[in-house]
Amino acid sequence: MTTFAAPPTPEAGPEAAAAWVNEAGADTLAGRMGM
């Protein structure tokens, strides 16, 4: 089971939120591919 970092606070801005989502998605995809 992969543990993700907590999402950024709203004050961090949409860029930070988008980067967090992209990172989490990439980690999940890599996990599924066994990378």
C-alpha positions as CSV (number, residue, x, y, z in Angstrom):
1,M,0.0,0.0,0.0
2,T,1.4,3.4,-1.0
3,T,1.0,6.3,1.3
4,F,0.6,9.7,-0.4
5,A,1.6,13.0,1.1
6,A,-1.3,15.1,2.3
7,P,-2.8,17.4,-0.3
8,P,-1.7,21.0,-0.3
9,T,-3.9,23.5,1.5
10,P,-6.1,25.7,-0.6
11,E,-3.8,28.6,0.3
12,A,-1.0,26.8,-1.7
13,G,-2.8,27.6,-4.9
14,P,-4.2,25.6,-7.8
15,E,-0.8,24.9,-9.2
16,A,0.2,23.1,-6.1
17,A,-3.0,21.1,-6.0
18,A,-2.6,20.1,-9.6
19,A,1.0,19.0,-9.1
20,W,-0.1,16.9,-6.1
21,V,-2.8,15.2,-8.1
22,N,-0.4,14.6,-11.0
23,E,2.2,13.1,-8.7
24,A,-0.3,10.9,-7.0
25,G,-1.6,9.7,-10.3
26,A,1.9,9.0,-11.6
27,D,2.7,7.0,-8.4
28,T,-0.5,5.0,-8.8
29,L,0.2,4.3,-12.5
30,A,3.8,3.3,-11.8
31,G,2.6,1.0,-9.0
32,R,0.2,-0.8,-11.3
33,M,3.0,-1.2,-13.9
34,G,5.3,-2.6,-11.2
35,M,7.8,0.1,-11.7
